[in-house]
């Protein structure tokens, strides 16, 4: 099995089950072979300016509900367009949400810069649009490179369906000298069986823009605590701050935000508006996506807990 070229403490920690089990499975796989990742040149030219857009097949008599699971194999390709044009016309596109976790199972949240046009100062999970000529796993690896400042040395499919292993290396200089840094093997796993249909209508407040995205949800398990990971990364300039939180902490945070920021707008003259941009997560539509991913993550944790009990 060859790897494909990617577009390229003294404190005691109690390790939650999901982080522990993923790390154990990762170490078991790596113990089978110590061969380095091989690299092959990409056969597909990536266009970073264009998003591939799709149509649903005629069997869909009406638009799917928000967060409905959709089999991506049924999508009908309908060209590629710039991101702004895609959103203004409500074209269906694809992208990924990455639940980046350290070895204790804590999840990374990033805060957008106050200078951002869309959702300034909002908190979010790492996410990327898929671009023309790119497979979804390449979207994931590119997101780790662009947002966290790592260089990908390659990736390969895992032993289980919907899993991959990627090798990352820090771009940072060590002190005043460019000393080679140890590479990290991260485990990437689908969180849901199918991607979720994300749909947000911004209404007249924002030129009636529509964000229609089939969103893949992934966990990205690092083999180190976040204090060590932060020594290796270099966050994107558009990131103002970051925090790591447990699954339970994230659930409380999202729930509290939903309780405080619960305003809704009514449709006016047949034009839909899915509510105001407010709250820690920008608006309720994206918050509901985080809630869906969190629910799936906690279900995985429960499955791992039951697995450990049988071992």
Backbone as CSV, one residue per row, in Angstrom:
resi,resn,N_x,N_y,N_z,CA_x,CA_y,CA_z,C_x,C_y,C_z
1,UNK,0.864,-1.201,0.000,0.000,0.000,0.000,0.886,1.232,0.000
2,UNK,0.788,2.057,-1.030,1.594,3.261,-1.107,0.857,4.454,-0.530
3,UNK,1.631,5.395,0.018,1.066,6.640,0.473,0.972,7.597,-0.698
4,UNK,-0.122,8.322,-0.747,-0.281,9.308,-1.795,0.265,10.639,-1.332
5,UNK,0.803,11.356,-2.240,1.362,12.664,-1.941,0.248,13.641,-1.585
6,UNK,0.310,14.289,-0.470,-0.701,15.257,-0.102,-0.413,16.589,-0.747
7,UNK,-1.457,17.321,-1.170,-1.258,18.680,-1.684,-0.841,19.473,-0.464
8,UNK,0.507,18.763,-0.636,1.065,18.845,0.654,0.753,19.896,1.743
9,UNK,5.355,16.887,30.095,4.744,17.774,31.090,4.883,17.054,32.383
10,UNK,4.969,17.703,33.054,5.063,17.055,34.374,3.687,16.860,34.999
11,UNK,2.685,17.278,34.326,1.330,17.209,34.808,0.735,15.854,34.481
12,UNK,-0.058,15.314,35.410,-0.718,14.035,35.147,-2.023,14.294,34.422
13,UNK,-2.294,13.568,33.341,-3.514,13.744,32.572,-4.332,12.461,32.607
14,UNK,-5.618,12.600,32.855,-6.536,11.475,32.746,-6.983,11.401,31.304
15,UNK,-6.736,10.292,30.638,-6.983,10.180,29.202,-8.390,9.656,28.960
16,UNK,-9.261,10.474,28.310,-10.590,9.983,27.962,-10.499,8.801,27.015
17,UNK,-11.551,8.011,26.992,-11.510,6.743,26.258,-11.316,6.930,24.773
18,UNK,-11.968,7.932,24.174,-11.860,8.051,22.717,-10.432,8.350,22.287
19,UNK,-9.747,9.230,23.041,-8.366,9.532,22.700,-7.467,8.336,22.937
20,UNK,-7.702,7.616,24.039,-6.880,6.469,24.381,-7.005,5.370,23.344
21,UNK,-8.243,5.044,22.962,-8.444,3.922,22.048,-7.901,4.248,20.666
22,UNK,-8.157,5.480,20.191,-7.612,5.853,18.883,-6.094,5.788,18.882
23,UNK,-5.488,6.218,19.984,-4.028,6.191,20.080,-3.510,4.765,20.120
24,UNK,-4.228,3.873,20.850,-3.816,2.468,20.913,-3.894,1.835,19.533
25,UNK,-5.019,2.067,18.822,-5.167,1.500,17.486,-4.098,2.030,16.542
26,UNK,-3.784,3.315,16.691,-2.736,3.920,15.864,-1.383,3.249,16.114
27,UNK,-1.052,3.016,17.396,0.237,2.399,17.733,0.306,0.954,17.268
28,UNK,-0.855,0.252,17.326,-0.869,-1.138,16.866,-0.571,-1.202,15.383
29,UNK,-1.193,-0.292,14.603,-0.958,-0.293,13.158,0.506,0.008,12.856
30,UNK,1.046,1.007,13.568,2.428,1.400,13.294,3.435,0.338,13.713
31,UNK,3.033,-0.506,14.689,3.959,-1.534,15.140,4.132,-2.634,14.093
32,UNK,3.170,-2.705,13.143,3.231,-3.742,12.123,4.292,-3.447,11.077
33,UNK,4.530,-2.150,10.867,5.534,-1.771,9.867,6.169,-0.456,10.236
34,UNK,7.475,-0.374,10.082,8.206,0.848,10.382,8.637,1.548,9.105
35,UNK,8.141,1.077,7.976,8.542,1.679,6.712,8.025,3.101,6.618
36,UNK,8.837,4.038,6.125,8.389,5.414,5.988,7.325,5.539,4.916
37,UNK,6.589,6.643,4.966,5.575,6.871,3.954,6.250,7.120,2.620
38,UNK,5.773,6.429,1.608,6.289,6.694,0.273,5.506,7.846,-0.323
39,UNK,6.045,8.476,-1.352,5.407,9.627,-1.944,5.249,9.403,-3.440
40,UNK,4.097,9.782,-3.952,3.885,9.734,-5.384,3.386,11.081,-5.834
41,UNK,3.768,11.469,-7.020,3.332,12.767,-7.529,1.835,12.762,-7.773
42,UNK,1.196,13.915,-7.514,-0.233,14.025,-7.744,-0.536,13.963,-9.236
43,UNK,-1.587,13.241,-9.572,-1.988,13.127,-10.969,-3.058,14.162,-11.325
44,UNK,-3.547,14.885,-10.312,-4.633,15.821,-10.537,-4.162,17.230,-10.234
45,UNK,-4.406,18.152,-11.147,-4.045,19.543,-10.933,-5.096,20.204,-10.040
46,UNK,-4.627,20.852,-8.982,-5.529,21.497,-8.045,-5.704,22.962,-8.426
47,UNK,-6.951,23.413,-8.506,-7.253,24.811,-8.767,-7.791,25.422,-7.478
48,UNK,-6.966,26.222,-6.805,-7.343,26.753,-5.504,-8.364,27.885,-5.594
49,UNK,-8.682,28.326,-6.801,-9.625,29.422,-6.945,-11.064,28.942,-7.126
50,UNK,-11.251,27.683,-7.505,-12.570,27.206,-7.895,-13.085,26.096,-6.979
51,UNK,-14.387,26.127,-6.724,-15.046,25.058,-5.980,-15.844,24.202,-6.954
52,UNK,-15.716,22.887,-6.887,-16.585,22.026,-7.706,-18.006,22.096,-7.151
53,UNK,-18.989,22.246,-8.026,-20.378,22.321,-7.572,-21.163,21.138,-8.140
54,UNK,-22.290,20.851,-7.489,-23.036,19.637,-7.792,-24.535,19.912,-7.802
55,UNK,-25.255,18.963,-8.388,-26.709,18.931,-8.304,-27.122,17.601,-7.682
56,UNK,-28.270,17.610,-7.018,-28.844,16.363,-6.534,-29.610,15.691,-7.668
57,UNK,-29.693,14.379,-7.675,-30.389,13.671,-8.761,-31.883,13.968,-8.743
58,UNK,-32.572,13.703,-9.859,-34.016,13.972,-9.952,-34.858,13.232,-8.926
59,UNK,-34.310,12.197,-8.315,-35.077,11.458,-7.302,-35.383,12.323,-6.083
60,UNK,-34.648,13.442,-5.911,-34.935,14.374,-4.824,-35.997,15.358,-5.319
61,UNK,-37.239,15.169,-4.904,-38.323,16.044,-5.351,-38.298,17.389,-4.647
62,UNK,-37.631,17.450,-3.490,-37.495,18.702,-2.762,-36.139,18.731,-2.068
63,UNK,-35.770,19.919,-1.616,-34.453,20.066,-0.997,-34.372,19.267,0.307
64,UNK,-33.252,18.597,0.563,-33.093,17.865,1.830,-33.154,18.817,3.019
65,UNK,-33.511,18.292,4.154,-33.530,19.100,5.369,-32.099,19.365,5.847
66,UNK,-31.962,20.399,6.612,-30.658,20.754,7.171,-30.093,19.593,7.988
67,UNK,-28.862,19.222,7.708,-28.094,18.160,8.377,-28.571,16.746,8.031
68,UNK,-29.326,16.622,6.950,-29.690,15.277,6.485,-28.457,14.581,5.916
69,UNK,-28.230,13.299,6.232,-27.098,12.568,5.650,-27.368,12.265,4.174
70,UNK,-26.355,12.493,3.331,-26.487,12.282,1.885,-25.300,11.452,1.395
71,UNK,-25.587,10.425,0.623,-24.532,9.623,0.010,-23.863,10.454,-1.087
72,UNK,-22.574,10.799,-0.960,-21.932,11.667,-1.952,-21.817,11.046,-3.342
73,UNK,-21.948,9.726,-3.429,-21.802,9.071,-4.730,-22.956,9.401,-5.678
74,UNK,-24.050,9.945,-5.149,-25.201,10.250,-6.005,-25.130,11.650,-6.606
75,UNK,-24.191,12.450,-6.169,-24.109,13.835,-6.645,-23.784,13.889,-8.133
76,UNK,-24.338,14.884,-8.802,-24.091,15.103,-10.228,-23.227,16.350,-10.382
77,UNK,-22.030,16.183,-10.918,-21.104,17.310,-11.074,-21.655,18.327,-12.069
78,UNK,-21.532,19.611,-11.719,-22.090,20.661,-12.556,-21.127,21.842,-12.673
79,UNK,-19.847,21.546,-12.928,-18.881,22.608,-13.161,-18.141,23.044,-11.911
80,UNK,-17.343,24.112,-12.052,-16.567,24.677,-10.953,-16.654,26.199,-11.034
81,UNK,-16.784,26.831,-9.855,-16.970,28.280,-9.824,-16.229,28.886,-8.644
82,UNK,-15.933,30.189,-8.682,-15.328,30.869,-7.536,-16.242,30.792,-6.315
83,UNK,-15.661,30.882,-5.128,-16.424,30.681,-3.897,-17.522,31.710,-3.730
84,UNK,-17.255,32.975,-4.035,-18.269,34.004,-3.862,-19.451,33.762,-4.807
85,UNK,-19.158,33.411,-6.061,-20.207,33.119,-7.041,-21.010,31.897,-6.607
86,UNK,-20.315,30.910,-6.057,-20.975,29.690,-5.586,-21.979,30.002,-4.487
87,UNK,-21.579,30.836,-3.516,-22.468,31.174,-2.406,-23.601,32.087,-2.847
88,UNK,-23.317,33.035,-3.716,-24.364,33.960,-4.164,-25.468,33.237,-4.935
89,UNK,-25.121,32.158,-5.566,-26.091,31.405,-6.346,-26.615,30.160,-5.621
90,UNK,-26.109,29.928,-4.408,-26.589,28.802,-3.621,-26.231,27.452,-4.190
91,UNK,-25.101,27.372,-4.917,-24.713,26.098,-5.519,-24.199,25.123,-4.451
92,UNK,-24.587,23.869,-4.600,-24.143,22.830,-3.675,-22.673,22.511,-3.920
93,UNK,-21.874,22.547,-2.857,-20.453,22.220,-2.934,-20.111,21.311,-1.758
94,UNK,-18.866,20.947,-1.618,-18.455,20.032,-0.549,-17.349,20.648,0.297
95,UNK,-17.203,20.124,1.504,-16.158,20.598,2.406,-16.043,19.671,3.595
96,UNK,-15.082,19.963,4.467,-14.844,19.111,5.628,-14.739,19.898,6.915
97,UNK,-15.251,19.329,7.996,-15.087,19.847,9.354,-14.159,18.881,10.087
98,UNK,-13.115,19.412,10.738,-12.097,18.573,11.361,-12.106,18.754,12.879
99,UNK,-12.450,17.695,13.576,-12.378,17.707,15.039,-10.964,17.277,15.430
100,UNK,-10.070,18.254,15.516,-8.674,17.988,15.848,-8.565,17.714,17.335
101,UNK,-8.009,16.553,17.701,-7.915,16.149,19.100,-6.468,15.850,19.484
102,UNK,-6.136,16.167,20.739,-4.831,15.761,21.246,-4.957,14.356,21.830
103,UNK,-3.890,13.845,22.421,-3.890,12.458,22.888,-4.808,12.230,24.082
104,UNK,-5.259,13.315,24.745,-6.189,13.174,25.864,-7.637,13.246,25.406
105,UNK,-7.858,13.515,24.107,-9.214,13.612,23.593,-9.795,15.005,23.614
106,UNK,-9.006,16.019,23.998,-9.511,17.395,23.967,-9.547,17.900,22.530
107,UNK,-10.569,18.707,22.215,-10.832,19.178,20.860,-10.361,20.618,20.696
108,UNK,-9.798,20.904,19.534,-9.282,22.235,19.233,-10.374,23.123,18.650
109,UNK,-10.517,24.324,19.214,-11.362,25.374,18.651,-10.489,26.568,18.293
110,UNK,-10.803,27.190,17.159,-10.062,28.350,16.677,-10.979,29.568,16.660
111,UNK,-10.431,30.715,17.047,-11.202,31.955,16.994,-10.775,32.776,15.790
112,UNK,-11.750,33.190,14.988,-11.477,33.979,13.800,-11.046,35.396,14.181
113,UNK,-10.231,35.984,13.341,-9.768,37.342,13.569,-10.941,38.315,13.555
114,UNK,-10.810,39.412,14.307,-11.837,40.449,14.329,-11.920,41.188,12.999
115,UNK,-10.890,41.042,12.163,-10.864,41.720,10.862,-11.562,40.926,9.760
116,UNK,-11.996,39.706,10.063,-12.646,38.881,9.050,-13.991,39.473,8.656
117,UNK,-14.316,39.402,7.372,-15.593,39.915,6.882,-16.740,39.018,7.357
118,UNK,-16.532,37.704,7.277,-17.558,36.750,7.679,-17.275,36.237,9.088
119,UNK,-18.254,36.377,9.957,-18.166,35.844,11.330,-16.910,36.307,12.077
120,UNK,-16.650,37.621,12.155,-15.473,38.083,12.893,-15.541,37.682,14.367
121,UNK,-14.410,37.240,14.895,-14.229,36.882,16.314,-15.009,35.634,16.739
122,UNK,-15.656,34.951,15.805,-16.413,33.743,16.159,-15.479,32.558,16.374
123,UNK,-15.935,31.595,17.182,-15.188,30.369,17.433,-15.691,29.274,16.506
124,UNK,-14.787,28.413,16.082,-15.194,27.363,15.151,-14.239,26.178,15.220
125,UNK,-14.711,25.068,14.665,-13.874,23.914,14.397,-13.118,24.195,13.103
126,UNK,-11.945,23.613,12.960,-11.194,23.765,11.719,-12.027,23.229,10.559
127,UNK,-12.123,24.007,9.477,-12.915,23.570,8.330,-12.328,24.072,7.026
128,UNK,-12.613,23.353,5.941,-12.106,23.718,4.617,-13.142,23.375,3.551
129,UNK,-13.235,24.237,2.529,-13.968,23.875,1.316,-13.101,22.929,0.482
130,UNK,-13.742,22.013,-0.213,-13.018,21.218,-1.200,-12.861,22.043,-2.472
131,UNK,-11.700,21.957,-3.090,-11.440,22.725,-4.297,-11.347,21.792,-5.496
132,UNK,-11.434,22.376,-6.688,-11.505,21.586,-7.916,-10.298,20.667,-8.052
133,UNK,-10.545,19.403,-8.381,-9.490,18.423,-8.581,-9.001,17.770,-7.310
134,UNK,-9.716,17.947,-6.210,-9.250,17.486,-4.903,-10.205,16.449,-4.322
135,UNK,-9.665,15.349,-3.803,-10.453,14.381,-3.063,-10.633,14.883,-1.636
136,UNK,-11.648,14.366,-0.935,-11.968,14.902,0.383,-10.823,14.693,1.379
137,UNK,-10.083,13.587,1.285,-8.964,13.386,2.204,-7.871,14.414,1.955
138,UNK,-7.737,14.846,0.697,-6.770,15.902,0.383,-7.218,17.237,0.968
139,UNK,-8.530,17.449,1.031,-9.062,18.645,1.686,-8.670,18.649,3.157
140,UNK,-8.801,17.498,3.801,-8.471,17.376,5.222,-6.994,17.672,5.460
141,UNK,-6.135,17.039,4.689,-4.690,17.213,4.874,-4.287,18.658,4.572
142,UNK,-4.871,19.245,3.528,-4.564,20.648,3.205,-4.991,21.567,4.345
143,UNK,-6.123,21.273,4.985,-6.571,22.072,6.112,-5.576,22.046,7.263
144,UNK,-4.997,20.878,7.536,-3.992,20.762,8.592,-2.737,21.556,8.240
145,UNK,-2.426,21.594,6.949,-1.261,22.362,6.507,-1.513,23.857,6.602
146,UNK,-2.618,24.308,6.039,-2.869,25.742,5.932,-3.265,26.376,7.254
147,UNK,-4.037,25.682,8.071,-4.534,26.277,9.311,-3.577,26.081,10.489
148,UNK,-2.887,24.938,10.523,-2.011,24.644,11.660,-0.528,24.751,11.324
149,UNK,-0.198,24.956,10.053,1.196,25.213,9.686,2.074,23.992,9.588
150,UNK,1.494,22.801,9.408,2.295,21.594,9.218,2.562,21.360,7.733
151,UNK,3.563,20.549,7.451,3.808,20.069,6.096,3.470,18.591,6.048
152,UNK,2.666,18.199,5.077,2.307,16.794,4.941,3.376,16.053,4.161
153,UNK,3.797,14.914,4.696,4.752,14.047,4.005,4.050,12.916,3.265
154,UNK,2.727,12.852,3.399,1.970,11.819,2.716,0.869,11.261,3.592
155,UNK,0.034,10.431,3.014,-1.050,9.793,3.765,-1.399,8.468,3.099
156,UNK,-2.058,7.612,3.843,-2.509,6.331,3.288,-3.800,5.923,3.982
157,UNK,-4.550,5.046,3.317,-5.775,4.528,3.901,-5.453,3.636,5.083
158,UNK,-6.326,3.657,6.079,-6.154,2.801,7.236,-6.734,1.416,7.000
159,UNK,-6.631,0.577,8.015,-7.132,-0.789,7.911,-8.659,-0.831,7.944
160,UNK,-9.276,0.136,8.613,-10.731,0.179,8.716,-11.298,1.164,7.700
161,UNK,-12.515,0.923,7.194,-13.125,1.860,6.252,-13.260,3.254,6.856
162,UNK,-13.027,4.269,6.044,-13.186,5.641,6.511,-12.084,6.124,7.418
163,UNK,-10.900,5.467,7.369,-9.774,5.898,8.191,-8.535,6.086,7.325
164,UNK,-7.680,7.006,7.737,-6.414,7.270,7.067,-5.355,7.580,8.119
165,UNK,-4.105,7.419,7.741,-2.986,7.888,8.549,-2.197,8.892,7.720
166,UNK,-1.922,10.052,8.304,-1.133,11.078,7.622,0.117,11.378,8.443
167,UNK,1.206,11.651,7.748,2.452,12.018,8.416,2.670,13.515,8.230
168,UNK,2.803,14.229,9.350,2.973,15.675,9.331,4.313,16.052,9.953
169,UNK,4.871,17.141,9.462,6.118,17.658,10.029,5.970,19.154,10.267
170,UNK,6.553,19.627,11.357,6.465,21.050,11.683,7.296,21.880,10.716
171,UNK,6.807,23.084,10.430,7.558,24.018,9.601,8.392,24.977,10.430
172,UNK,8.161,24.975,11.743,8.836,25.932,12.618,10.338,25.711,12.667
173,UNK,11.076,26.807,12.874,12.500,26.700,13.163,12.668,26.386,14.637
174,UNK,13.656,25.611,14.954,13.936,25.285,16.349,15.068,26.187,16.816
175,UNK,14.698,27.199,17.604,15.694,28.195,18.000,16.086,29.027,16.798
176,UNK,17.383,29.272,16.641,17.875,30.069,15.520,18.325,29.204,14.358
177,UNK,18.168,27.898,14.497,18.664,26.988,13.477,17.520,26.138,12.917
178,UNK,17.658,25.761,11.671,16.651,24.925,11.047,17.010,23.464,11.314
179,UNK,16.540,22.967,12.450,16.817,21.596,12.846,15.618,20.732,12.451
180,UNK,15.819,19.611,11.760,14.693,18.757,11.371,13.863,18.355,12.588
181,UNK,12.559,18.491,12.472,11.666,18.144,13.568,11.124,16.732,13.374
182,UNK,10.793,16.102,14.474,10.205,14.765,14.428,8.843,14.840,13.744
183,UNK,8.554,13.908,12.857,7.249,13.900,12.193,6.205,13.273,13.110
184,UNK,4.956,13.639,12.874,3.836,13.138,13.658,2.922,12.307,12.763
185,UNK,2.504,11.152,13.237,1.534,10.339,12.512,0.166,10.565,13.151
186,UNK,-0.758,11.154,12.401,-2.089,11.432,12.923,-3.094,10.483,12.287
187,UNK,-4.104,10.125,13.064,-5.153,9.221,12.588,-6.385,10.033,12.222
188,UNK,-6.864,9.881,10.998,-8.022,10.604,10.487,-9.164,9.607,10.306
189,UNK,-10.348,9.958,10.799,-11.470,9.016,10.769,-12.768,9.753,10.485
190,UNK,-13.621,9.164,9.634,-14.966,9.704,9.436,-15.740,9.630,10.745
191,UNK,-16.441,10.699,11.074,-17.257,10.729,12.284,-18.678,10.254,11.995
192,UNK,-19.153,10.496,10.773,-20.486,10.051,10.370,-20.372,9.153,9.147
193,UNK,-21.342,8.279,8.943,-21.297,7.358,7.793,-21.326,8.128,6.477
194,UNK,-22.214,9.136,6.399,-22.325,9.985,5.219,-22.142,11.441,5.628
195,UNK,-21.695,12.284,4.696,-21.625,13.714,4.992,-23.024,14.281,5.201
196,UNK,-23.096,15.445,5.867,-24.369,16.064,6.218,-24.671,17.246,5.300
197,UNK,-25.947,17.379,4.946,-26.374,18.468,4.069,-26.558,19.732,4.911
198,UNK,-25.599,20.654,4.774,-25.636,21.918,5.516,-26.237,22.991,4.614
199,UNK,-27.252,23.694,5.114,-27.887,24.734,4.310,-28.195,25.941,5.196
200,UNK,-27.746,27.113,4.770,-28.054,28.358,5.488,-28.475,29.423,4.486
201,UNK,-29.639,30.028,4.754,-30.135,31.147,3.968,-29.846,32.435,4.743
202,UNK,-29.055,33.309,4.172,-28.667,34.541,4.863,-29.702,35.655,4.713
203,UNK,-30.620,35.526,3.785,-31.694,36.490,3.656,-31.268,37.833,3.089
204,UNK,-32.206,38.796,3.061,-31.930,40.117,2.491,-30.797,40.868,3.193
205,UNK,-30.506,40.501,4.455,-29.430,41.172,5.183,-28.077,40.978,4.495
206,UNK,-27.959,39.888,3.725,-26.683,39.572,3.080,-26.924,39.124,1.637
207,UNK,-27.649,39.955,0.903,-27.871,39.743,-0.534,-28.478,38.380,-0.857
208,UNK,-29.232,37.831,0.105,-29.894,36.530,-0.099,-28.913,35.410,-0.457
209,UNK,-27.714,35.505,0.064,-26.716,34.453,-0.163,-27.178,33.144,0.485
210,UNK,-26.757,32.045,-0.112,-27.096,30.723,0.417,-25.823,29.882,0.486
211,UNK,-25.595,29.296,1.643,-24.475,28.372,1.788,-25.039,26.964,1.804
212,UNK,-24.805,26.235,0.729,-25.315,24.872,0.580,-24.126,23.938,0.405
213,UNK,-23.802,23.206,1.450,-22.581,22.394,1.439,-22.831,20.998,1.974
214,UNK,-22.366,19.997,1.242,-22.345,18.632,1.756,-21.074,18.506,2.585
215,UNK,-21.240,18.383,3.899,-20.130,18.542,4.837,-19.699,17.201,5.426
216,UNK,-18.458,16.840,5.173,-17.855,15.641,5.752,-17.309,15.988,7.134
217,UNK,-17.528,15.119,8.112,-17.047,15.339,9.470,-15.965,14.308,9.787
218,UNK,-14.817,14.794,10.249,-13.681,13.932,10.545,-13.128,14.221,11.938
219,UNK,-12.650,13.175,12.602,-11.786,13.362,13.772,-10.340,13.231,13.300
220,UNK,-9.471,14.067,13.850,-8.043,14.027,13.534,-7.303,13.863,14.854
221,UNK,-6.808,12.659,15.111,-6.207,12.316,16.394,-4.688,12.483,16.357
222,UNK,-4.178,13.430,17.156,-2.733,13.605,17.301,-2.223,12.690,18.424
223,UNK,-0.980,12.213,18.322,-0.443,11.297,19.333,0.225,12.018,20.511
224,UNK,0.038,13.337,20.629,0.682,14.106,21.696,-0.339,14.973,22.415
225,UNK,0.033,15.410,23.639,-0.776,16.387,24.348,-0.690,17.725,23.633
226,UNK,-1.717,18.577,23.832,-1.752,19.812,23.063,-0.611,20.770,23.392
227,UNK,-0.071,20.682,24.619,1.090,21.531,24.933,2.270,21.210,24.023
228,UNK,2.430,19.927,23.684,3.509,19.525,22.780,3.185,19.857,21.329
229,UNK,1.914,19.699,20.956,1.514,20.025,19.579,1.770,21.494,19.292
230,UNK,1.487,22.356,20.256,1.628,23.794,20.059,3.083,24.215,19.884
231,UNK,4.020,23.379,20.299,5.431,23.666,20.055,5.794,23.429,18.596
232,UNK,4.944,22.682,17.890,5.235,22.280,16.519,4.486,23.114,15.471
233,UNK,3.339,23.661,15.820,2.506,24.293,14.810,2.790,25.777,14.634
234,UNK,2.187,26.332,13.588,2.180,27.772,13.342,0.804,28.115,12.783
235,UNK,-0.045,28.695,13.640,-1.420,28.945,13.256,-1.516,29.977,12.139
236,UNK,-2.553,29.835,11.327,-2.818,30.779,10.245,-2.984,32.196,10.807
237,UNK,-2.609,33.193,10.020,-2.676,34.584,10.466,-4.104,35.041,10.748
238,UNK,-5.090,34.358,10.181,-6.485,34.738,10.396,-7.046,34.185,11.702
239,UNK,-6.218,33.430,12.449,-6.632,32.875,13.741,-6.194,33.819,14.851
240,UNK,-7.170,34.317,15.639,-6.865,35.255,16.718,-6.521,34.545,18.018
241,UNK,-7.113,33.388,18.250,-6.893,32.682,19.506,-7.313,31.224,19.312
242,UNK,-7.043,30.411,20.305,-7.454,29.010,20.247,-7.665,28.490,21.648
243,UNK,-8.377,27.383,21.742,-8.563,26.719,23.034,-8.811,25.231,22.799
244,UNK,-8.469,24.426,23.805,-8.705,22.986,23.775,-9.735,22.662,24.849
245,UNK,-10.720,21.828,24.497,-11.781,21.516,25.451,-12.162,20.043,25.362
246,UNK,-12.614,19.512,26.477,-13.116,18.136,26.511,-14.459,18.063,25.795
247,UNK,-14.884,16.865,25.414,-16.175,16.688,24.773,-17.300,17.230,25.643
248,UNK,-17.233,16.958,26.927,-18.276,17.430,27.838,-18.246,18.951,27.949
249,UNK,-17.040,19.519,27.970,-16.920,20.971,28.021,-17.487,21.643,26.784
250,UNK,-17.245,21.035,25.617,-17.777,21.575,24.367,-19.303,21.487,24.366
251,UNK,-19.834,20.381,24.834,-21.290,20.209,24.856,-21.938,21.293,25.720
252,UNK,-21.363,21.585,26.880,-21.900,22.627,27.758,-21.794,24.001,27.105
253,UNK,-20.652,24.276,26.482,-20.420,25.559,25.822,-21.456,25.804,24.718
254,UNK,-21.653,24.817,23.851,-22.593,24.956,22.747,-24.021,25.089,23.268
255,UNK,-24.372,24.308,24.275,-25.720,24.352,24.843,-26.007,25.719,25.450
256,UNK,-25.057,26.263,26.198,-25.231,27.586,26.807,-25.369,28.662,25.737
257,UNK,-24.564,28.558,24.675,-24.624,29.542,23.599,-25.983,29.494,22.899
258,UNK,-26.526,28.295,22.727,-27.832,28.152,22.073,-28.950,28.721,22.938
259,UNK,-28.810,28.616,24.250,-29.828,29.132,25.161,-29.865,30.664,25.138
260,UNK,-28.686,31.285,25.080,-28.593,32.745,25.106,-28.959,33.354,23.756
261,UNK,-28.490,32.723,22.678,-28.673,33.278,21.336,-29.671,32.410,20.566
262,UNK,-30.949,32.704,20.765,-31.992,31.851,20.190,-32.996,32.627,19.340
263,UNK,-32.596,33.793,18.850,-33.504,34.567,18.002,-33.649,33.904,16.635
264,UNK,-34.825,34.012,16.076,-35.066,33.504,14.721,-35.772,34.588,13.908
265,UNK,-35.543,34.577,12.604,-36.226,35.495,11.706,-37.273,34.719,10.912
266,UNK,-38.369,35.374,10.605,-39.408,34.741,9.795,-39.178,35.048,8.320
267,UNK,-39.635,34.132,7.475,-39.548,34.368,6.044,-40.403,35.569,5.676
268,UNK,-39.904,36.383,4.766,-40.605,37.592,4.352,-40.775,37.566,2.840
269,UNK,-42.018,37.503,2.387,-42.267,37.496,0.956,-41.694,36.287,0.259
270,UNK,-41.636,35.163,0.958,-41.107,33.941,0.362,-39.599,33.828,0.412
271,UNK,-38.907,34.863,0.939,-37.451,34.836,1.042,-37.063,34.306,2.414
272,UNK,-36.295,33.249,2.436,-35.922,32.628,3.705,-34.765,33.354,4.367
273,UNK,-34.778,33.371,5.696,-33.697,33.953,6.486,-33.539,33.085,7.720
274,UNK,-32.389,32.455,7.874,-32.193,31.481,8.944,-31.704,32.088,10.252
275,UNK,-31.817,33.392,10.406,-31.526,33.987,11.700,-30.297,34.858,11.728
276,UNK,-30.125,35.591,12.818,-29.048,36.575,12.920,-27.673,35.950,13.128
277,UNK,-26.646,36.708,12.809,-25.273,36.300,13.085,-24.934,36.759,14.491
278,UNK,-25.012,35.862,15.446,-24.708,36.215,16.826,-24.303,34.960,17.589
279,UNK,-23.642,35.176,18.730,-23.202,34.066,19.561,-21.735,33.735,19.343
280,UNK,-21.197,32.885,20.191,-19.787,32.506,20.108,-19.459,31.795,18.805
281,UNK,-20.472,31.133,18.190,-20.225,30.328,16.999,-20.780,30.978,15.729
282,UNK,-20.995,32.282,15.773,-21.435,33.099,14.643,-22.941,33.053,14.450
283,UNK,-23.528,31.867,14.322,-24.974,31.782,14.163,-25.449,30.354,14.460
284,UNK,-26.759,30.227,14.593,-27.326,28.944,15.007,-27.158,27.836,14.001
285,UNK,-27.038,28.173,12.709,-26.927,27.129,11.692,-25.626,26.355,11.836
286,UNK,-24.518,27.076,11.958,-23.229,26.390,12.107,-23.126,25.759,13.493
287,UNK,-23.767,26.389,14.490,-23.759,25.785,15.827,-24.448,24.424,15.805
288,UNK,-25.540,24.314,15.042,-26.245,23.032,14.960,-25.372,21.970,14.288
289,UNK,-24.510,22.391,13.350,-23.584,21.446,12.721,-22.580,20.938,13.749
290,UNK,-22.056,21.850,14.577,-21.128,21.428,15.634,-21.818,20.467,16.608
291,UNK,-23.084,20.746,16.919,-23.826,19.867,17.831,-23.985,18.467,17.244
292,UNK,-24.263,18.398,15.938,-24.420,17.093,15.285,-23.113,16.314,15.315
293,UNK,-22.008,17.004,15.040,-20.708,16.347,15.087,-20.358,15.889,16.489
294,UNK,-20.668,16.730,17.465,-20.384,16.384,18.859,-21.177,15.152,19.285
295,UNK,-22.436,15.078,18.848,-23.260,13.911,19.181,-22.642,12.641,18.619
296,UNK,-22.153,12.717,17.387,-21.516,11.548,16.774,-20.222,11.190,17.490
297,UNK,-19.459,12.208,17.892,-18.213,11.954,18.621,-18.489,11.244,19.943
298,UNK,-19.529,11.685,20.639,-19.853,11.077,21.929,-20.387,9.662,21.744
299,UNK,-21.065,9.414,20.631,-21.517,8.047,20.337,-20.323,7.136,20.093
300,UNK,-19.312,7.661,19.377,-18.085,6.887,19.165,-17.406,6.584,20.488
301,UNK,-17.381,7.560,21.384,-16.762,7.350,22.686,-17.473,6.242,23.451
302,UNK,-18.798,6.218,23.364,-19.571,5.184,24.048,-19.273,3.807,23.447
303,UNK,-19.139,3.748,22.120,-18.810,2.475,21.473,-17.441,1.983,21.919
304,UNK,-16.472,2.899,21.998,-15.133,2.522,22.442,-15.146,2.056,23.892
305,UNK,-15.987,2.704,24.711,-16.097,2.307,26.112,-16.622,0.878,26.229
306,UNK,-17.635,0.557,25.426,-18.173,-0.796,25.446,-17.161,-1.800,24.908
307,UNK,-16.362,-1.374,23.916,-15.332,-2.252,23.377,-14.291,-2.584,24.435
308,UNK,-13.874,-1.583,25.193,-12.876,-1.802,26.244,-13.403,-2.746,27.314
309,UNK,-14.693,-2.638,27.603,-15.273,-3.510,28.620,-15.262,-4.974,28.196
310,UNK,-15.288,-5.224,26.868,-15.281,-6.595,26.372,-13.867,-7.156,26.236
311,UNK,-12.862,-6.282,26.294,-11.470,-6.747,26.137,-10.976,-7.404,27.424
